[in-house]
Amino acid sequence: MINPSKLSFVRLLKCVISVGVFAATNLQTWLGRLLRKIHPGACVVLYYHSVTPDQRTRFAAQLDILSRSAEPIDVSKEVRLRPGVHYVGVTFDDAFENLVQQALPELKKRNIPATVFVISDALGKAFGPAGRTEKVMSLEQLRSLPAELISIGSHTVTHPMLPLLSEGEARAELMQSRRTLEGFLYRPVLTFSFPFGGFSRRLTELCREAGYERIFTTAPAFAFTDPGQFVVGRVRVDPTDWPLEFRLKLAGAYRWLPAAFALKRKIVSNRMLRLLFGPKGTGGQSH
């Protein structure tokens, strides 16, 4: 079982490092303005999962911060960033029913567009880890979402960890979910997000073959640095995020995380090699 105090420490550490990234970015921007350099536009894509009734007030407060700090955009459409403007895209994974009941009214109040990634085989069912399942919206609720504000993307048929599947199984998850949703909604479904954030170069190729025009990961990064960007990074947010934490994520200050995870994987890999083969390829035996 994971120690909650350890989780809190890691969360705090991420926040502290992100404050440093935020400060460095602001300093760079200030110096650029001083030198009269044109500062390019920037975009951060957020992704939520669930907004429960007791979290609605905090979610609404986050949307107010978002509206004041950035220009909301529809990430399912063509995106071109104007110089000096900070943009934000809002997405939801899993299409839980509470999105309709709690999140949608708050999005409507502020006219903030969002994209919802749907598990095609989970509609109307309970979904999630054992003991923590939540109800996914029904087909009727999915069809009732206002098309002018909410776009629909695919999140596979059954929400598997795609890198663990055979290529044929992965292709079926990608293609069938899109076809099913298009049959339900009578309109194209051209965006996709990876369950658990699990993806690879080959999976991105399969997404192209399946007809998707834009796909989303869970790796925090500035989005749409290239107008034709196919693979777009996102940062996870929750209504329970601390206000400072949310502001930093919104600003793109958590974009250092993928590099940190890559470094961690390299360190762990090197440690395993030393354990297996020893410091100089001695097979772990000392002389």
C-alpha positions in Angstrom: 0.0 0.0 0.0 1.3 3.5 -0.9 2.1 5.7 2.0 -0.1 8.9 1.9 2.6 11.0 3.5 5.0 9.9 0.7 2.5 10.9 -1.9 2.0 14.3 -0.3 5.8 14.9 -0.2 6.1 14.0 -3.9 3.2 16.3 -4.8 4.8 19.1 -2.8 8.2 18.5 -4.3 6.7 18.6 -7.8 5.0 21.9 -6.9 8.2 23.4 -5.6 10.2 22.5 -8.7 7.4 23.9 -10.9 7.6 27.2 -9.0 11.2 27.4 -10.1 10.3 26.5 -13.7 7.6 29.2 -13.6 10.0 31.8 -12.2 12.6 31.0 -14.8 10.0 31.2 -17.6 8.7 34.5 -16.4 12.3 35.9 -16.2 13.0 34.8 -19.8 9.7 36.4 -20.9 10.6 39.7 -19.1 14.1 39.8 -20.6 12.6 39.1 -24.1 10.2 42.0 -23.7 13.1 44.2 -22.5 14.9 43.4 -25.7 11.7 43.8 -27.7 11.6 40.3 -28.8 8.3 38.8 -30.0 7.1 36.3 -27.5 5.4 33.3 -29.2 2.0 32.1 -28.2 1.8 29.2 -25.8 -0.9 26.6 -25.1 -1.4 24.1 -22.3 -4.0 21.3 -22.6 -5.5 20.1 -19.3 -7.2 16.8 -18.7 -9.7 15.9 -16.0 -11.4 12.6 -15.1 -14.1 13.1 -12.6 -15.9 16.1 -11.0 -18.0 14.8 -8.1 -20.8 16.9 -6.5 -18.7 17.9 -3.6 -15.9 19.1 -6.0 -18.1 21.3 -8.2 -17.4 24.5 -6.4 -13.7 24.0 -6.6 -14.0 23.0 -10.3 -15.9 26.3 -10.9 -13.2 28.2 -9.1 -10.6 26.6 -11.4 -12.6 27.6 -14.5 -12.6 31.2 -13.2 -8.8 31.1 -12.9 -8.6 29.6 -16.3 -10.8 32.3 -17.9 -8.7 35.1 -16.3 -5.4 33.6 -17.2 -5.7 32.2 -20.6 -7.9 32.0 -23.8 -9.8 28.8 -23.9 -9.8 26.9 -27.3 -11.3 23.9 -28.8 -8.4 21.4 -29.2 -10.3 19.3 -31.7 -10.1 22.1 -34.3 -7.2 23.7 -36.2 -5.1 25.7 -33.7 -2.9 28.6 -34.6 -1.3 30.5 -31.7 -1.1 34.3 -31.8 2.1 35.8 -30.5 2.0 36.8 -26.8 -1.3 34.9 -26.1 -1.6 32.1 -23.6 -4.2 29.5 -24.6 -5.7 26.5 -22.7 -7.6 23.5 -23.9 -9.8 21.5 -21.5 -10.3 17.7 -22.0 -12.0 14.9 -20.0 -11.1 11.2 -20.1 -13.5 8.4 -19.6 -16.8 10.4 -20.0 -18.1 9.9 -16.5 -21.8 10.8 -15.9 -20.8 13.5 -13.4 -19.4 15.5 -16.3 -22.9 16.0 -17.5 -24.3 16.7 -14.0 -21.5 18.8 -12.5 -18.9 20.0 -15.1 -21.1 20.8 -18.1 -23.2 23.5 -16.4 -20.0 25.3 -15.2 -18.5 25.1 -18.7 -21.7 26.4 -20.2 -21.8 29.4 -17.8 -18.3 30.5 -19.0 -18.6 29.3 -22.6 -15.5 27.1 -22.3 -15.2 24.4 -24.9 -14.0 20.9 -24.0 -13.3 17.6 -25.6 -14.5 14.4 -24.0 -12.7 11.1 -24.8 -15.1 8.2 -24.6 -14.6 4.5 -23.9 -17.1 3.1 -26.5 -17.9 -0.1 -24.6 -18.3 1.6 -21.2 -21.3 3.8 -22.0 -24.0 3.4 -19.3 -21.7 1.1 -17.2 -19.6 1.4 -14.0 -15.9 1.9 -14.8 -12.8 2.3 -12.7 -10.6 0.4 -10.2 -12.2 -2.1 -7.9 -13.9 -0.3 -5.1 -13.7 3.1 -6.8 -15.8 2.7 -9.9 -17.9 5.5 -11.3 -20.9 5.6 -13.6 -20.1 6.4 -17.3 -22.7 8.6 -19.1 -25.3 6.8 -21.1 -25.6 6.9 -24.9 -28.5 9.3 -24.5 -26.5 11.6 -22.3 -23.6 11.5 -24.8 -25.9 12.4 -27.7 -27.3 15.3 -25.6 -24.0 17.0 -25.1 -24.0 20.4 -26.9 -22.0 19.9 -30.1 -21.1 23.6 -30.3 -19.3 23.4 -27.0 -18.3 19.7 -26.5 -16.4 17.7 -29.0 -16.1 13.9 -28.8 -13.0 11.8 -29.1 -12.2 8.1 -28.7 -10.6 6.5 -25.7 -10.5 2.9 -27.1 -13.2 0.2 -26.8 -12.2 -1.2 -23.4 -9.5 1.1 -22.0 -6.5 -1.3 -22.1 -2.9 -0.5 -21.7 -2.2 -0.4 -25.4 1.5 -1.1 -25.4 0.8 -4.5 -23.8 -1.5 -5.6 -26.6 -0.5 -7.3 -29.9 -0.6 -5.0 -32.9 -3.8 -6.6 -34.1 -5.5 -6.1 -30.8 -4.3 -2.5 -30.5 -5.5 -1.7 -34.1 -9.0 -3.2 -33.3 -9.2 -1.0 -30.1 -8.3 2.1 -32.1 -10.5 1.5 -35.1 -13.6 -0.1 -33.6 -14.0 2.6 -30.9 -14.0 5.3 -33.6 -16.4 3.5 -35.8 -18.8 2.8 -32.9 -18.8 6.4 -31.7 -19.3 7.7 -35.3 -22.3 5.3 -35.6 -23.7 6.6 -32.4 -23.2 10.3 -33.1 -23.6 10.5 -36.9 -20.5 12.7 -37.1 -16.7 12.2 -37.5 -14.6 11.3 -34.5 -11.1 12.4 -35.3 -9.3 12.8 -31.9 -8.0 10.1 -29.6 -6.4 9.9 -26.1 -4.3 7.0 -24.8 -5.6 5.1 -21.8 -3.1 5.3 -18.9 -0.9 7.5 -21.1 0.6 4.3 -22.6 1.8 5.0 -26.1 4.7 4.3 -28.5 5.9 5.4 -31.9 4.2 2.4 -33.6 0.9 3.2 -31.8 1.0 6.7 -33.1 1.4 5.3 -36.6 -1.6 3.0 -36.0 -3.6 6.0 -34.9 -2.9 7.7 -38.2 -3.9 4.5 -40.1 -7.1 4.4 -38.1 -8.0 7.9 -39.4 -7.4 10.1 -36.3 -6.2 13.6 -37.1 -4.9 14.4 -33.6 -4.0 12.3 -30.6 -3.3 13.2 -26.9 -0.9 11.8 -24.4 -0.6 12.4 -20.6 2.9 13.9 -20.9 2.9 17.5 -19.8 4.2 19.8 -22.5 3.4 23.0 -24.3 0.9 22.1 -27.0 0.5 23.1 -30.7 4.1 24.4 -31.0 3.6 23.3 -34.6 0.2 24.1 -36.2 0.0 20.5 -37.7 1.1 18.8 -34.5 -0.3 15.2 -34.4 0.8 14.1 -30.9 -0.3 16.6 -28.2 0.8 16.5 -24.6 -1.5 17.2 -21.7 -1.2 17.8 -17.9 -3.6 16.2 -15.5 -5.6 18.4 -13.2 -8.2 17.6 -10.6 -10.7 19.7 -8.8 -8.8 18.9 -5.6 -5.6 20.5 -6.8 -4.2 23.3 -4.6 -4.8 26.7 -6.2 -1.1 27.3 -6.6 -0.7 23.8 -8.1 -3.5 24.4 -10.6 -2.1 27.8 -11.6 1.3 26.3 -12.2 -0.1 23.5 -14.3 -2.1 26.1 -16.3 1.0 28.0 -16.9 2.9 25.0 -18.3 5.3 24.8 -15.3 4.9 21.0 -15.0 6.5 20.4 -18.4 9.7 19.3 -16.8 8.1 16.0 -15.7 8.6 13.9 -18.8 12.4 14.7 -18.7 12.5 13.8 -15.0 10.7 10.5 -15.7 13.0 9.7 -18.5 16.0 10.3 -16.3 14.5 8.1 -13.5 14.0 5.3 -16.0 17.6 5.6 -17.2 18.9 5.5 -13.6 16.8 2.5 -12.7 17.9 0.8 -15.9 21.6 1.4 -15.2 21.2 0.2 -11.6 19.6 -3.0 -12.9 22.5 -3.5 -15.3 25.0 -3.1 -12.5 23.2 -5.6 -10.3 23.1 -8.1 -13.2 26.5 -7.7 -14.7 28.6 -5.8 -12.0 30.3 -2.5 -12.5 32.6 -3.8 -15.3 30.6 -6.6 -16.8 31.7 -9.1 -14.2 28.3 -10.7 -13.9 27.8 -9.2 -10.5 30.7 -11.2 -8.9 33.4 -9.4 -6.9 37.1 -10.4 -7.2 
